Amino acid sequence: MGVAARMIGDRAEAEDLAQDVFVKVFRSLRDFDGRSLFSTWLYRIAANNCLNHRKRKRRERRLTEAMKVLEPLRSDGPSTPHALLERRQLNALLEKAIEALPEVQRIVLILRDMEGLSYEEIADCLGVELGTVRSRLHRARTDVQARIKTLCSADEPRSVAL
């Protein structure tokens, strides 16, 4: 459900997709051969289902918001109103930066940094080489950081360290 919610951005649609994934998993349990972990097989089905859903939605209309739900940034800093406002602004910038990523980079970033999967699990889940996962993740992180710096410098001259 977490992958679907983050990729689709609409909780109700994500719940429907999660149900579809579980039906697909149930129907194809016989096809699971055990060469990978069950969880990575499940993530792969979920990720593919979400990617297919997004392609269908893109044909219908352009997505206005790709990801409405992002986990708040963790901070050990003070909880002053000013600090909370800055974190909210940074979250908004982060959301925009992630939305702008190509899907192949976005899914790797979500699976690694938000879902906590290992590089190997992501490679297995997406059916790509380990080096591909590493390069896509590196590129995604670099692009997100550059976009945030660009967006911040457009608002006011300050630097953001990620």
C-alpha positions in Angstrom: 0.0 0.0 0.0 2.9 2.4 0.8 4.4 2.1 -2.6 1.1 2.6 -4.3 0.3 5.6 -2.1 3.6 7.2 -2.9 3.6 6.5 -6.6 0.0 7.4 -7.2 -0.5 10.2 -4.7 -4.2 9.4 -4.1 -4.9 7.3 -1.1 -8.2 6.0 -2.5 -6.7 5.0 -5.8 -3.7 3.5 -4.0 -6.1 1.3 -1.9 -7.8 0.1 -5.1 -4.5 -0.7 -6.7 -3.3 -2.5 -3.6 -6.4 -4.7 -3.8 -5.6 -5.4 -7.4 -2.1 -6.3 -6.5 -3.2 -8.8 -3.9 -5.7 -10.3 -6.3 -2.9 -10.7 -8.9 -0.5 -12.1 -6.3 -3.1 -14.6 -5.2 -3.9 -15.7 -8.7 -0.2 -16.1 -9.6 1.1 -17.7 -6.4 1.7 -20.9 -8.5 4.1 -18.9 -10.7 6.2 -17.8 -7.7 9.4 -19.9 -8.1 11.3 -18.8 -5.0 14.3 -17.5 -6.9 13.7 -14.2 -5.1 12.2 -13.2 -1.8 8.5 -13.2 -1.7 8.6 -9.5 -0.6 10.6 -8.4 -3.7 8.2 -10.4 -5.9 5.3 -8.6 -4.3 7.0 -5.2 -4.7 7.7 -5.9 -8.3 4.1 -6.7 -9.0 3.0 -3.6 -7.0 5.5 -1.4 -8.8 4.5 -2.7 -12.3 0.8 -2.3 -11.4 1.4 1.3 -10.4 3.4 2.1 -13.4 0.7 0.7 -15.7 -1.9 2.7 -13.8 0.1 5.9 -14.2 0.4 5.3 -17.9 -3.3 4.9 -18.3 -4.0 8.1 -16.2 -1.4 10.1 -18.2 -3.4 9.3 -21.4 -6.6 10.6 -19.8 -5.1 13.7 -18.3 -1.8 15.2 -17.1 -1.1 14.6 -13.5 -1.4 17.8 -11.5 0.1 16.3 -8.3 2.1 13.1 -8.6 2.8 12.7 -4.9 0.6 14.3 -2.3 1.8 12.3 0.6 5.4 12.4 1.6 6.7 11.5 5.0 7.8 14.6 6.8 11.5 15.2 7.0 13.0 14.1 10.2 14.6 16.8 12.2 16.5 16.8 15.5 16.3 20.6 15.5 14.0 22.8 17.5 10.2 22.8 17.0 9.8 26.5 16.9 7.1 27.9 14.6 9.9 29.2 12.3 11.6 25.8 12.2 8.3 24.1 11.5 7.5 26.5 8.7 10.9 26.0 7.1 10.5 22.2 7.3 7.0 22.5 5.6 8.5 24.7 2.9 11.4 22.2 2.4 8.9 19.3 2.2 7.0 21.2 -0.5 10.2 21.8 -2.4 11.2 18.1 -2.0 7.8 17.0 -3.3 8.2 19.2 -6.4 11.7 17.9 -7.0 10.6 14.3 -6.7 7.6 14.8 -8.9 9.9 16.2 -11.6 12.1 13.0 -11.7 11.6 10.5 -14.5 9.6 7.5 -13.3 12.6 5.1 -13.4 14.5 7.4 -11.0 11.4 8.2 -8.8 10.5 4.5 -8.2 14.1 3.7 -7.2 14.2 6.7 -4.8 10.8 5.7 -3.3 11.7 2.1 -2.8 15.1 2.9 -1.3 14.6 6.0 0.7 11.0 5.8 1.7 10.3 2.0 1.7 13.8 1.0 2.9 14.5 -1.7 0.4 18.1 -2.8 -0.2 19.7 -2.3 -3.5 19.5 -6.0 -4.2 15.8 -6.1 -3.4 15.1 -3.1 -5.7 17.1 -4.7 -8.5 15.1 -7.9 -8.1 11.8 -6.0 -7.8 12.3 -3.9 -10.9 14.1 -6.6 -12.9 17.2 -4.5 -13.5 20.9 -4.9 -12.8 22.3 -3.8 -9.4 24.5 -1.2 -11.1 21.4 0.3 -12.8 19.7 0.7 -9.4 22.8 2.4 -8.0 23.2 4.8 -11.0 19.4 5.6 -11.0 19.4 6.3 -7.3 22.6 8.4 -7.5 21.1 10.4 -10.4 17.8 10.8 -8.6 19.4 12.1 -5.4 21.7 14.4 -7.4 18.7 15.8 -9.4 16.6 16.3 -6.3 19.3 18.2 -4.6 20.0 20.4 -7.6 16.3 21.1 -8.1 15.9 22.1 -4.4 18.9 24.4 -4.6 17.5 26.0 -7.7 14.1 26.4 -6.2 15.5 27.8 -3.0 17.7 30.3 -4.8 14.7 31.5 -6.8 12.9 32.3 -3.6 15.8 33.8 -1.6 19.5 33.4 -1.5 20.1 30.6 1.0 21.7 27.2 0.7 20.1 23.8 1.5 22.3 20.9 2.5 20.9 17.4 1.9 
